[in-house]
Amino acid sequence: MSEDCRLRDGVELNLPDVEKIALALKSLSVYSMLAYEHEDDPEELDEVVQEGLAAIDRLFNC
């Protein structure tokens, strides 16, 4: 993503998408710590991250 991410025209922030974004970012943080220790790649975590990234795409032009 670029540094110039802006809310899409006509889009208002909504709680479900913001929650998905927050959970995805938190999950990425946890995953990063675990990956360094165990080189693990859980599918469930990937799904959470992908949902968060999709929510970012729905809300923002980046």
Predicted model as a PDB file, atoms N, CA, C, CB and O in Angstrom, pLDDT in the B-factor column:
MODEL        1                                                                  
ATOM      1  N   MET A   1       0.828  -1.180   0.000  1.00 44.00           N  
ATOM      2  CA  MET A   1       0.000   0.000   0.000  1.00 44.00           C  
ATOM      3  C   MET A   1       0.872   1.242   0.000  1.00 44.00           C  
ATOM      4  CB  MET A   1      -0.942  -0.001   1.199  1.00 44.00           C  
ATOM      5  O   MET A   1       1.982   1.248   0.531  1.00 44.00           O  
ATOM      6  N   SER A   2       0.353   2.272  -0.595  1.00 49.00           N  
ATOM      7  CA  SER A   2       1.099   3.517  -0.618  1.00 49.00           C  
ATOM      8  C   SER A   2       0.826   4.296   0.661  1.00 49.00           C  
ATOM      9  CB  SER A   2       0.732   4.355  -1.858  1.00 49.00           C  
ATOM     10  O   SER A   2      -0.061   3.956   1.444  1.00 49.00           O  
ATOM     11  N   GLU A   3       1.609   5.344   0.850  1.00 66.00           N  
ATOM     12  CA  GLU A   3       1.414   6.188   2.013  1.00 66.00           C  
ATOM     13  C   GLU A   3       0.158   7.037   1.856  1.00 66.00           C  
ATOM     14  CB  GLU A   3       2.635   7.077   2.238  1.00 66.00           C  
ATOM     15  O   GLU A   3      -0.313   7.622   2.831  1.00 66.00           O  
ATOM     16  N   ASP A   4      -0.386   7.114   0.656  1.00 79.00           N  
ATOM     17  CA  ASP A   4      -1.518   7.982   0.369  1.00 79.00           C  
ATOM     18  C   ASP A   4      -2.811   7.169   0.275  1.00 79.00           C  
ATOM     19  CB  ASP A   4      -1.280   8.760  -0.934  1.00 79.00           C  
ATOM     20  O   ASP A   4      -3.469   7.164  -0.765  1.00 79.00           O  
ATOM     21  N   CYS A   5      -3.169   6.490   1.351  1.00 79.00           N  
ATOM     22  CA  CYS A   5      -4.420   5.733   1.385  1.00 79.00           C  
ATOM     23  C   CYS A   5      -5.532   6.663   1.840  1.00 79.00           C  
ATOM     24  CB  CYS A   5      -4.310   4.491   2.326  1.00 79.00           C  
ATOM     25  O   CYS A   5      -5.434   7.329   2.871  1.00 79.00           O  
ATOM     26  N   ARG A   6      -6.573   6.687   1.057  1.00 87.00           N  
ATOM     27  CA  ARG A   6      -7.710   7.547   1.387  1.00 87.00           C  
ATOM     28  C   ARG A   6      -8.986   6.728   1.348  1.00 87.00           C  
ATOM     29  CB  ARG A   6      -7.805   8.749   0.413  1.00 87.00           C  
ATOM     30  O   ARG A   6      -9.102   5.767   0.588  1.00 87.00           O  
ATOM     31  N   LEU A   7      -9.930   7.118   2.167  1.00 87.00           N  
ATOM     32  CA  LEU A   7     -11.229   6.462   2.183  1.00 87.00           C  
ATOM     33  C   LEU A   7     -11.857   6.592   0.804  1.00 87.00           C  
ATOM     34  CB  LEU A   7     -12.152   7.069   3.275  1.00 87.00           C  
ATOM     35  O   LEU A   7     -11.841   7.670   0.212  1.00 87.00           O  
ATOM     36  N   ARG A   8     -12.408   5.506   0.295  1.00 89.00           N  
ATOM     37  CA  ARG A   8     -13.038   5.532  -1.026  1.00 89.00           C  
ATOM     38  C   ARG A   8     -14.194   6.526  -1.028  1.00 89.00           C  
ATOM     39  CB  ARG A   8     -13.537   4.119  -1.429  1.00 89.00           C  
ATOM     40  O   ARG A   8     -14.847   6.736  -0.006  1.00 89.00           O  
ATOM     41  N   ASP A   9     -14.436   7.132  -2.182  1.00 92.00           N  
ATOM     42  CA  ASP A   9     -15.550   8.064  -2.326  1.00 92.00           C  
ATOM     43  C   ASP A   9     -16.863   7.354  -2.018  1.00 92.00           C  
ATOM     44  CB  ASP A   9     -15.581   8.668  -3.749  1.00 92.00           C  
ATOM     45  O   ASP A   9     -17.110   6.252  -2.507  1.00 92.00           O  
ATOM     46  N   GLY A  10     -17.684   7.976  -1.223  1.00 93.00           N  
ATOM     47  CA  GLY A  10     -18.998   7.442  -0.902  1.00 93.00           C  
ATOM     48  C   GLY A  10     -18.996   6.328   0.129  1.00 93.00           C  
ATOM     49  O   GLY A  10     -20.049   5.763   0.426  1.00 93.00           O  
ATOM     50  N   VAL A  11     -17.826   5.998   0.683  1.00 89.00           N  
ATOM     51  CA  VAL A  11     -17.738   4.921   1.667  1.00 89.00           C  
ATOM     52  C   VAL A  11     -17.610   5.519   3.052  1.00 89.00           C  
ATOM     53  CB  VAL A  11     -16.544   3.984   1.366  1.00 89.00           C  
ATOM     54  O   VAL A  11     -16.857   6.468   3.274  1.00 89.00           O  
ATOM     55  N   GLU A  12     -18.363   4.944   3.983  1.00 90.00           N  
ATOM     56  CA  GLU A  12     -18.233   5.334   5.381  1.00 90.00           C  
ATOM     57  C   GLU A  12     -17.640   4.160   6.137  1.00 90.00           C  
ATOM     58  CB  GLU A  12     -19.608   5.764   5.991  1.00 90.00           C  
ATOM     59  O   GLU A  12     -17.924   3.002   5.832  1.00 90.00           O  
ATOM     60  N   LEU A  13     -16.814   4.468   7.124  1.00 89.00           N  
ATOM     61  CA  LEU A  13     -16.257   3.400   7.942  1.00 89.00           C  
ATOM     62  C   LEU A  13     -17.394   2.660   8.622  1.00 89.00           C  
ATOM     63  CB  LEU A  13     -15.255   3.957   8.988  1.00 89.00           C  
ATOM     64  O   LEU A  13     -18.354   3.272   9.091  1.00 89.00           O  
ATOM     65  N   ASN A  14     -17.281   1.329   8.674  1.00 89.00           N  
ATOM     66  CA  ASN A  14     -18.298   0.545   9.360  1.00 89.00           C  
ATOM     67  C   ASN A  14     -17.604  -0.404  10.322  1.00 89.00           C  
ATOM     68  CB  ASN A  14     -19.191  -0.235   8.349  1.00 89.00           C  
ATOM     69  O   ASN A  14     -16.497  -0.882  10.070  1.00 89.00           O  
ATOM     70  N   LEU A  15     -18.281  -0.660  11.422  1.00 92.00           N  
ATOM     71  CA  LEU A  15     -17.680  -1.427  12.504  1.00 92.00           C  
ATOM     72  C   LEU A  15     -17.214  -2.824  12.071  1.00 92.00           C  
ATOM     73  CB  LEU A  15     -18.664  -1.552  13.633  1.00 92.00           C  
ATOM     74  O   LEU A  15     -16.101  -3.206  12.432  1.00 92.00           O  
ATOM     75  N   PRO A  16     -17.995  -3.604  11.323  1.00 90.00           N  
ATOM     76  CA  PRO A  16     -17.510  -4.945  10.960  1.00 90.00           C  
ATOM     77  C   PRO A  16     -16.196  -4.921  10.167  1.00 90.00           C  
ATOM     78  CB  PRO A  16     -18.569  -5.666  10.149  1.00 90.00           C  
ATOM     79  O   PRO A  16     -15.307  -5.732  10.428  1.00 90.00           O  
ATOM     80  N   ASP A  17     -16.064  -4.013   9.214  1.00 89.00           N  
ATOM     81  CA  ASP A  17     -14.822  -3.945   8.442  1.00 89.00           C  
ATOM     82  C   ASP A  17     -13.659  -3.440   9.281  1.00 89.00           C  
ATOM     83  CB  ASP A  17     -15.005  -3.049   7.229  1.00 89.00           C  
ATOM     84  O   ASP A  17     -12.544  -3.945   9.156  1.00 89.00           O  
ATOM     85  N   VAL A  18     -13.900  -2.456  10.130  1.00 89.00           N  
ATOM     86  CA  VAL A  18     -12.827  -1.939  10.991  1.00 89.00           C  
ATOM     87  C   VAL A  18     -12.367  -3.034  11.955  1.00 89.00           C  
ATOM     88  CB  VAL A  18     -13.306  -0.681  11.782  1.00 89.00           C  
ATOM     89  O   VAL A  18     -11.173  -3.157  12.228  1.00 89.00           O  
ATOM     90  N   GLU A  19     -13.311  -3.831  12.473  1.00 89.00           N  
ATOM     91  CA  GLU A  19     -12.938  -4.942  13.351  1.00 89.00           C  
ATOM     92  C   GLU A  19     -12.080  -5.963  12.604  1.00 89.00           C  
ATOM     93  CB  GLU A  19     -14.197  -5.623  13.919  1.00 89.00           C  
ATOM     94  O   GLU A  19     -11.107  -6.471  13.161  1.00 89.00           O  
ATOM     95  N   LYS A  20     -12.426  -6.272  11.348  1.00 88.00           N  
ATOM     96  CA  LYS A  20     -11.641  -7.225  10.558  1.00 88.00           C  
ATOM     97  C   LYS A  20     -10.235  -6.702  10.313  1.00 88.00           C  
ATOM     98  CB  LYS A  20     -12.333  -7.513   9.221  1.00 88.00           C  
ATOM     99  O   LYS A  20      -9.268  -7.461  10.366  1.00 88.00           O  
ATOM    100  N   ILE A  21     -10.120  -5.407  10.046  1.00 87.00           N  
ATOM    101  CA  ILE A  21      -8.803  -4.797   9.824  1.00 87.00           C  
ATOM    102  C   ILE A  21      -7.971  -4.888  11.101  1.00 87.00           C  
ATOM    103  CB  ILE A  21      -8.947  -3.315   9.372  1.00 87.00           C  
ATOM    104  O   ILE A  21      -6.802  -5.270  11.054  1.00 87.00           O  
ATOM    105  N   ALA A  22      -8.566  -4.540  12.234  1.00 86.00           N  
ATOM    106  CA  ALA A  22      -7.846  -4.576  13.508  1.00 86.00           C  
ATOM    107  C   ALA A  22      -7.398  -6.000  13.840  1.00 86.00           C  
ATOM    108  CB  ALA A  22      -8.730  -4.021  14.640  1.00 86.00           C  
ATOM    109  O   ALA A  22      -6.263  -6.213  14.266  1.00 86.00           O  
ATOM    110  N   LEU A  23      -8.290  -6.970  13.643  1.00 85.00           N  
ATOM    111  CA  LEU A  23      -7.950  -8.356  13.929  1.00 85.00           C  
ATOM    112  C   LEU A  23      -6.848  -8.855  12.993  1.00 85.00           C  
ATOM    113  CB  LEU A  23      -9.192  -9.242  13.806  1.00 85.00           C  
ATOM    114  O   LEU A  23      -5.955  -9.588  13.416  1.00 85.00           O  
ATOM    115  N   ALA A  24      -6.914  -8.459  11.732  1.00 85.00           N  
ATOM    116  CA  ALA A  24      -5.876  -8.869  10.784  1.00 85.00           C  
ATOM    117  C   ALA A  24      -4.519  -8.304  11.174  1.00 85.00           C  
ATOM    118  CB  ALA A  24      -6.239  -8.421   9.368  1.00 85.00           C  
ATOM    119  O   ALA A  24      -3.514  -9.012  11.117  1.00 85.00           O  
ATOM    120  N   LEU A  25      -4.482  -7.047  11.568  1.00 85.00           N  
ATOM    121  CA  LEU A  25      -3.212  -6.436  11.964  1.00 85.00           C  
ATOM    122  C   LEU A  25      -2.655  -7.078  13.226  1.00 85.00           C  
ATOM    123  CB  LEU A  25      -3.389  -4.937  12.179  1.00 85.00           C  
ATOM    124  O   LEU A  25      -1.454  -7.324  13.331  1.00 85.00           O  
ATOM    125  N   LYS A  26      -3.542  -7.347  14.185  1.00 82.00           N  
ATOM    126  CA  LYS A  26      -3.106  -8.002  15.409  1.00 82.00           C  
ATOM    127  C   LYS A  26      -2.606  -9.412  15.092  1.00 82.00           C  
ATOM    128  CB  LYS A  26      -4.254  -8.050  16.444  1.00 82.00           C  
ATOM    129  O   LYS A  26      -1.591  -9.849  15.634  1.00 82.00           O  
ATOM    130  N   SER A  27      -3.317 -10.119  14.216  1.00 81.00           N  
ATOM    131  CA  SER A  27      -2.921 -11.472  13.832  1.00 81.00           C  
ATOM    132  C   SER A  27      -1.568 -11.477  13.128  1.00 81.00           C  
ATOM    133  CB  SER A  27      -3.980 -12.097  12.929  1.00 81.00           C  
ATOM    134  O   SER A  27      -0.746 -12.362  13.364  1.00 81.00           O  
ATOM    135  N   LEU A  28      -1.337 -10.492  12.267  1.00 81.00           N  
ATOM    136  CA  LEU A  28      -0.040 -10.400  11.593  1.00 81.00           C  
ATOM    137  C   LEU A  28       1.090 -10.198  12.594  1.00 81.00           C  
ATOM    138  CB  LEU A  28      -0.048  -9.257  10.576  1.00 81.00           C  
ATOM    139  O   LEU A  28       2.179 -10.749  12.437  1.00 81.00           O  
ATOM    140  N   SER A  29       0.820  -9.411  13.610  1.00 76.00           N  
ATOM    141  CA  SER A  29       1.826  -9.175  14.637  1.00 76.00           C  
ATOM    142  C   SER A  29       2.160 -10.471  15.370  1.00 76.00           C  
ATOM    143  CB  SER A  29       1.339  -8.110  15.629  1.00 76.00           C  
ATOM    144  O   SER A  29       3.331 -10.802  15.559  1.00 76.00           O  
ATOM    145  N   VAL A  30       1.121 -11.202  15.782  1.00 77.00           N  
ATOM    146  CA  VAL A  30       1.329 -12.470  16.476  1.00 77.00           C  
ATOM    147  C   VAL A  30       2.035 -13.458  15.558  1.00 77.00           C  
ATOM    148  CB  VAL A  30      -0.011 -13.053  16.964  1.00 77.00           C  
ATOM    149  O   VAL A  30       2.976 -14.137  15.970  1.00 77.00           O  
ATOM    150  N   TYR A  31       1.577 -13.535  14.317  1.00 75.00           N  
ATOM    151  CA  TYR A  31       2.185 -14.456  13.360  1.00 75.00           C  
ATOM    152  C   TYR A  31       3.673 -14.158  13.164  1.00 75.00           C  
ATOM    153  CB  TYR A  31       1.454 -14.379  12.017  1.00 75.00           C  
ATOM    154  O   TYR A  31       4.499 -15.069  13.121  1.00 75.00           O  
ATOM    155  N   SER A  32       3.995 -12.886  13.048  1.00 74.00           N  
ATOM    156  CA  SER A  32       5.399 -12.510  12.847  1.00 74.00           C  
ATOM    157  C   SER A  32       6.272 -13.021  13.983  1.00 74.00           C  
ATOM    158  CB  SER A  32       5.535 -10.988  12.728  1.00 74.00           C  
ATOM    159  O   SER A  32       7.361 -13.549  13.756  1.00 74.00           O  
ATOM    160  N   MET A  33       5.783 -12.859  15.210  1.00 70.00           N  
ATOM    161  CA  MET A  33       6.566 -13.337  16.353  1.00 70.00           C  
ATOM    162  C   MET A  33       6.713 -14.856  16.307  1.00 70.00           C  
ATOM    163  CB  MET A  33       5.907 -12.905  17.679  1.00 70.00           C  
ATOM    164  O   MET A  33       7.801 -15.379  16.547  1.00 70.00           O  
ATOM    165  N   LEU A  34       5.613 -15.574  15.999  1.00 74.00           N  
ATOM    166  CA  LEU A  34       5.662 -17.032  15.962  1.00 74.00           C  
ATOM    167  C   LEU A  34       6.494 -17.542  14.792  1.00 74.00           C  
ATOM    168  CB  LEU A  34       4.257 -17.599  15.883  1.00 74.00           C  
ATOM    169  O   LEU A  34       7.215 -18.531  14.923  1.00 74.00           O  
ATOM    170  N   ALA A  35       6.394 -16.880  13.667  1.00 69.00           N  
ATOM    171  CA  ALA A  35       7.118 -17.327  12.479  1.00 69.00           C  
ATOM    172  C   ALA A  35       8.620 -17.298  12.711  1.00 69.00           C  
ATOM    173  CB  ALA A  35       6.758 -16.461  11.274  1.00 69.00           C  
ATOM    174  O   ALA A  35       9.344 -18.182  12.254  1.00 69.00           O  
ATOM    175  N   TYR A  36       9.077 -16.297  13.408  1.00 62.00           N  
ATOM    176  CA  TYR A  36      10.504 -16.219  13.692  1.00 62.00           C  
ATOM    177  C   TYR A  36      10.949 -17.359  14.592  1.00 62.00           C  
ATOM    178  CB  TYR A  36      10.845 -14.883  14.335  1.00 62.00           C  
ATOM    179  O   TYR A  36      12.083 -17.828  14.500  1.00 62.00           O  
ATOM    180  N   GLU A  37      10.039 -17.807  15.472  1.00 66.00           N  
ATOM    181  CA  GLU A  37      10.385 -18.861  16.411  1.00 66.00           C  
ATOM    182  C   GLU A  37      10.171 -20.259  15.838  1.00 66.00           C  
ATOM    183  CB  GLU A  37       9.579 -18.703  17.667  1.00 66.00           C  
ATOM    184  O   GLU A  37      10.968 -21.161  16.095  1.00 66.00           O  
ATOM    185  N   HIS A  38       9.096 -20.447  15.058  1.00 61.00           N  
ATOM    186  CA  HIS A  38       8.711 -21.797  14.652  1.00 61.00           C  
ATOM    187  C   HIS A  38       8.584 -22.000  13.152  1.00 61.00           C  
ATOM    188  CB  HIS A  38       7.429 -22.149  15.287  1.00 61.00           C  
ATOM    189  O   HIS A  38       8.368 -23.125  12.702  1.00 61.00           O  
ATOM    190  N   GLU A  39       8.712 -20.948  12.377  1.00 58.00           N  
ATOM    191  CA  GLU A  39       8.518 -21.027  10.930  1.00 58.00           C  
ATOM    192  C   GLU A  39       7.223 -21.743  10.601  1.00 58.00           C  
ATOM    193  CB  GLU A  39       9.696 -21.739  10.264  1.00 58.00           C  
ATOM    194  O   GLU A  39       7.205 -22.690   9.815  1.00 58.00           O  
ATOM    195  N   ASP A  40       6.140 -21.283  11.210  1.00 58.00           N  
ATOM    196  CA  ASP A  40       4.819 -21.887  11.079  1.00 58.00           C  
ATOM    197  C   ASP A  40       3.944 -21.029  10.181  1.00 58.00           C  
ATOM    198  CB  ASP A  40       4.159 -22.070  12.459  1.00 58.00           C  
ATOM    199  O   ASP A  40       4.179 -19.826  10.068  1.00 58.00           O  
ATOM    200  N   ASP A  41       2.926 -21.626   9.529  1.00 59.00           N  
ATOM    201  CA  ASP A  41       2.025 -20.894   8.639  1.00 59.00           C  
ATOM    202  C   ASP A  41       0.605 -21.449   8.767  1.00 59.00           C  
ATOM    203  CB  ASP A  41       2.515 -20.981   7.166  1.00 59.00           C  
ATOM    204  O   ASP A  41       0.140 -22.157   7.873  1.00 59.00           O  
ATOM    205  N   PRO A  42      -0.087 -21.141   9.862  1.00 68.00           N  
ATOM    206  CA  PRO A  42      -1.429 -21.693  10.062  1.00 68.00           C  
ATOM    207  C   PRO A  42      -2.445 -21.123   9.063  1.00 68.00           C  
ATOM    208  CB  PRO A  42      -1.898 -21.416  11.487  1.00 68.00           C  
ATOM    209  O   PRO A  42      -2.471 -19.918   8.813  1.00 68.00           O  
ATOM    210  N   GLU A  43      -3.278 -22.002   8.498  1.00 72.00           N  
ATOM    211  CA  GLU A  43      -4.267 -21.582   7.509  1.00 72.00           C  
ATOM    212  C   GLU A  43      -5.315 -20.652   8.111  1.00 72.00           C  
ATOM    213  CB  GLU A  43      -4.944 -22.796   6.901  1.00 72.00           C  
ATOM    214  O   GLU A  43      -5.755 -19.711   7.452  1.00 72.00           O  
ATOM    215  N   GLU A  44      -5.718 -20.903   9.352  1.00 72.00           N  
ATOM    216  CA  GLU A  44      -6.737 -20.073   9.996  1.00 72.00           C  
ATOM    217  C   GLU A  44      -6.270 -18.624  10.088  1.00 72.00           C  
ATOM    218  CB  GLU A  44      -7.070 -20.616  11.398  1.00 72.00           C  
ATOM    219  O   GLU A  44      -7.052 -17.702   9.859  1.00 72.00           O  
ATOM    220  N   LEU A  45      -5.015 -18.425  10.419  1.00 72.00           N  
ATOM    221  CA  LEU A  45      -4.468 -17.076  10.511  1.00 72.00           C  
ATOM    222  C   LEU A  45      -4.481 -16.411   9.150  1.00 72.00           C  
ATOM    223  CB  LEU A  45      -3.045 -17.102  11.078  1.00 72.00           C  
ATOM    224  O   LEU A  45      -4.798 -15.226   9.045  1.00 72.00           O  
ATOM    225  N   ASP A  46      -4.142 -17.149   8.108  1.00 74.00           N  
ATOM    226  CA  ASP A  46      -4.152 -16.594   6.759  1.00 74.00           C  
ATOM    227  C   ASP A  46      -5.554 -16.122   6.385  1.00 74.00           C  
ATOM    228  CB  ASP A  46      -3.650 -17.635   5.743  1.00 74.00           C  
ATOM    229  O   ASP A  46      -5.705 -15.073   5.758  1.00 74.00           O  
ATOM    230  N   GLU A  47      -6.569 -16.874   6.757  1.00 80.00           N  
ATOM    231  CA  GLU A  47      -7.950 -16.489   6.453  1.00 80.00           C  
ATOM    232  C   GLU A  47      -8.311 -15.172   7.137  1.00 80.00           C  
ATOM    233  CB  GLU A  47      -8.927 -17.596   6.889  1.00 80.00           C  
ATOM    234  O   GLU A  47      -8.934 -14.304   6.524  1.00 80.00           O  
ATOM    235  N   VAL A  48      -7.927 -15.021   8.394  1.00 78.00           N  
ATOM    236  CA  VAL A  48      -8.201 -13.785   9.133  1.00 78.00           C  
ATOM    237  C   VAL A  48      -7.501 -12.608   8.466  1.00 78.00           C  
ATOM    238  CB  VAL A  48      -7.748 -13.914  10.607  1.00 78.00           C  
ATOM    239  O   VAL A  48      -8.091 -11.540   8.298  1.00 78.00           O  
ATOM    240  N   VAL A  49      -6.255 -12.804   8.090  1.00 77.00           N  
ATOM    241  CA  VAL A  49      -5.489 -11.734   7.453  1.00 77.00           C  
ATOM    242  C   VAL A  49      -6.108 -11.367   6.110  1.00 77.00           C  
ATOM    243  CB  VAL A  49      -4.018 -12.155   7.267  1.00 77.00           C  
ATOM    244  O   VAL A  49      -6.233 -10.183   5.794  1.00 77.00           O  
ATOM    245  N   GLN A  50      -6.497 -12.362   5.313  1.00 83.00           N  
ATOM    246  CA  GLN A  50      -7.098 -12.090   4.010  1.00 83.00           C  
ATOM    247  C   GLN A  50      -8.417 -11.331   4.147  1.00 83.00           C  
ATOM    248  CB  GLN A  50      -7.324 -13.395   3.251  1.00 83.00           C  
ATOM    249  O   GLN A  50      -8.706 -10.451   3.336  1.00 83.00           O  
ATOM    250  N   GLU A  51      -9.224 -11.659   5.165  1.00 84.00           N  
ATOM    251  CA  GLU A  51     -10.469 -10.925   5.407  1.00 84.00           C  
ATOM    252  C   GLU A  51     -10.183  -9.469   5.761  1.00 84.00           C  
ATOM    253  CB  GLU A  51     -11.277 -11.593   6.533  1.00 84.00           C  
ATOM    254  O   GLU A  51     -10.889  -8.564   5.317  1.00 84.00           O  
ATOM    255  N   GLY A  52      -9.147  -9.253   6.559  1.00 81.00           N  
ATOM    256  CA  GLY A  52      -8.769  -7.892   6.926  1.00 81.00           C  
ATOM    257  C   GLY A  52      -8.277  -7.101   5.726  1.00 81.00           C  
ATOM    258  O   GLY A  52      -8.616  -5.928   5.568  1.00 81.00           O  
ATOM    259  N   LEU A  53      -7.480  -7.742   4.880  1.00 83.00           N  
ATOM    260  CA  LEU A  53      -6.998  -7.061   3.676  1.00 83.00           C  
ATOM    261  C   LEU A  53      -8.150  -6.750   2.724  1.00 83.00           C  
ATOM    262  CB  LEU A  53      -5.942  -7.918   2.963  1.00 83.00           C  
ATOM    263  O   LEU A  53      -8.160  -5.701   2.081  1.00 83.00           O  
ATOM    264  N   ALA A  54      -9.106  -7.647   2.635  1.00 87.00           N  
ATOM    265  CA  ALA A  54     -10.279  -7.389   1.789  1.00 87.00           C  
ATOM    266  C   ALA A  54     -11.081  -6.211   2.332  1.00 87.00           C  
ATOM    267  CB  ALA A  54     -11.174  -8.646   1.699  1.00 87.00           C  
ATOM    268  O   ALA A  54     -11.603  -5.404   1.563  1.00 87.00           O  
ATOM    269  N   ALA A  55     -11.178  -6.114   3.657  1.00 84.00           N  
ATOM    270  CA  ALA A  55     -11.892  -4.979   4.258  1.00 84.00           C  
ATOM    271  C   ALA A  55     -11.161  -3.675   3.959  1.00 84.00           C  
ATOM    272  CB  ALA A  55     -12.038  -5.171   5.787  1.00 84.00           C  
ATOM    273  O   ALA A  55     -11.800  -2.658   3.689  1.00 84.00           O  
ATOM    274  N   ILE A  56      -9.843  -3.693   4.003  1.00 82.00           N  
ATOM    275  CA  ILE A  56      -9.067  -2.495   3.660  1.00 82.00           C  
ATOM    276  C   ILE A  56      -9.363  -2.097   2.211  1.00 82.00           C  
ATOM    277  CB  ILE A  56      -7.534  -2.746   3.862  1.00 82.00           C  
ATOM    278  O   ILE A  56      -9.580  -0.921   1.916  1.00 82.00           O  
ATOM    279  N   ASP A  57      -9.371  -3.077   1.317  1.00 84.00           N  
ATOM    280  CA  ASP A  57      -9.655  -2.790  -0.097  1.00 84.00           C  
ATOM    281  C   ASP A  57     -11.055  -2.224  -0.301  1.00 84.00           C  
ATOM    282  CB  ASP A  57      -9.493  -4.052  -0.929  1.00 84.00           C  
ATOM    283  O   ASP A  57     -11.258  -1.364  -1.159  1.00 84.00           O  
ATOM    284  N   ARG A  58     -12.024  -2.703   0.485  1.00 86.00           N  
ATOM    285  CA  ARG A  58     -13.398  -2.184   0.365  1.00 86.00           C  
ATOM    286  C   ARG A  58     -13.509  -0.731   0.807  1.00 86.00           C  
ATOM    287  CB  ARG A  58     -14.353  -3.037   1.186  1.00 86.00           C  
ATOM    288  O   ARG A  58     -14.313   0.034   0.274  1.00 86.00           O  
ATOM    289  N   LEU A  59     -12.692  -0.363   1.789  1.00 81.00           N  
ATOM    290  CA  LEU A  59     -12.835   0.965   2.389  1.00 81.00           C  
ATOM    291  C   LEU A  59     -11.879   2.010   1.840  1.00 81.00           C  
ATOM    292  CB  LEU A  59     -12.642   0.866   3.854  1.00 81.00           C  
ATOM    293  O   LEU A  59     -12.212   3.194   1.803  1.00 81.00           O  
ATOM    294  N   PHE A  60     -10.700   1.588   1.415  1.00 78.00           N  
ATOM    295  CA  PHE A  60      -9.665   2.547   1.077  1.00 78.00           C  
ATOM    296  C   PHE A  60      -9.150   2.393  -0.353  1.00 78.00           C  
ATOM    297  CB  PHE A  60      -8.525   2.414   2.038  1.00 78.00           C  
ATOM    298  O   PHE A  60      -9.126   1.293  -0.904  1.00 78.00           O  
ATOM    299  N   ASN A  61      -8.742   3.513  -0.938  1.00 77.00           N  
ATOM    300  CA  ASN A  61      -7.982   3.528  -2.184  1.00 77.00           C  
ATOM    301  C   ASN A  61      -6.530   3.668  -1.797  1.00 77.00           C  
ATOM    302  CB  ASN A  61      -8.442   4.686  -3.152  1.00 77.00           C  
ATOM    303  O   ASN A  61      -6.131   4.698  -1.253  1.00 77.00           O  
ATOM    304  N   CYS A  62      -5.750   2.676  -2.061  1.00 68.00           N  
ATOM    305  CA  CYS A  62      -4.316   2.726  -1.698  1.00 68.00           C  
ATOM    306  C   CYS A  62      -3.479   2.474  -2.925  1.00 68.00           C  
ATOM    307  CB  CYS A  62      -3.972   1.689  -0.593  1.00 68.00           C  
ATOM    308  O   CYS A  62      -2.250   2.473  -2.845  1.00 68.00           O  
TER     309      CYS A  62                                                      
ENDMDL                                                                          
END                                                                             
